[in-house]
């Protein structure tokens, strides 16, 4: 009986990865609360009375916030990649050790049966 493994689809992952929006909002909330997705639609009304100088200053602040966000996201993905790789390496080394032990044990076959006298 042959097994027919199927390539798992990306939607069949056994874990729930947060949406891009949740990740973005979690990071940006710590950097510039004005730029979380729920707040962006309200900005025009919030800042309707600002002067052109205030608007220019706010735009500079937002540009800096996006640069900081990009660095934070890069750090997060690097940390996640390293953590997953470390777990993978650990799992592979454990499997290799078990395979080596199984191989070693199989090299020592049971004692042959002696013919009955």
Secondary structure as the mmCIF struct_conf table of DSSP 4:
data_model
#
loop_
_struct_conf.conf_type_id
_struct_conf.id
_struct_conf.beg_label_comp_id
_struct_conf.beg_label_asym_id
_struct_conf.beg_label_seq_id
_struct_conf.end_label_comp_id
_struct_conf.end_label_asym_id
_struct_conf.end_label_seq_id
HELX_LH_PP_P HELX_LH_PP_P1 UNK A 7 UNK A 9
HELX_RH_3T_P HELX_RH_3T_P1 UNK A 10 UNK A 12
BEND BEND1 UNK A 14 UNK A 15
HELX_LH_PP_P HELX_LH_PP_P2 UNK A 17 UNK A 19
HELX_RH_AL_P HELX_RH_AL_P1 UNK A 20 UNK A 31
HELX_RH_3T_P HELX_RH_3T_P2 UNK A 33 UNK A 35
BEND BEND2 UNK A 36 UNK A 36
HELX_RH_AL_P HELX_RH_AL_P2 UNK A 37 UNK A 40
TURN_TY1_P TURN_TY1_P1 UNK A 41 UNK A 42
HELX_RH_AL_P HELX_RH_AL_P3 UNK A 43 UNK A 46
TURN_TY1_P TURN_TY1_P2 UNK A 47 UNK A 49
HELX_RH_AL_P HELX_RH_AL_P4 UNK A 52 UNK A 107
BEND BEND3 UNK A 108 UNK A 108
HELX_LH_PP_P HELX_LH_PP_P3 UNK A 109 UNK A 116
#
